[in-house]
């Protein structure tokens, strides 16, 4: 704390030079520009992530569909339906889910 009349402490305070209004405005504009630039970079990064997620998803689904086709052909199925798309069935349907999961696990543990 500075005591009145203490010239020793006043001499140690940093000297602050006045900043012009033009400088302040220029710095504000630069900050706004850099924020917009950063926002654009974030958007581009998010687009790249979504693109990569989509690629990976299609690779995984492609492999799953290949395994389903392989099992269906091997076991003589002519039609394979997703459970969520079957509204009604009188017969108890064969469920290939466990076979597909086992085959995928076996292939990816190599």
Buried (B, 14 or more C-beta within 10 A) or exposed (E): EEEEEEEEEEEEEEEEEEEEEEEEEEEEEEEEEEEEEEEEEEEEEEEEEEEEEEEEEEEEEEEBEEBBEEBBEEEEBEEBEEEEEEEEEEEEEEEBEEBBEEBBEEEEEE
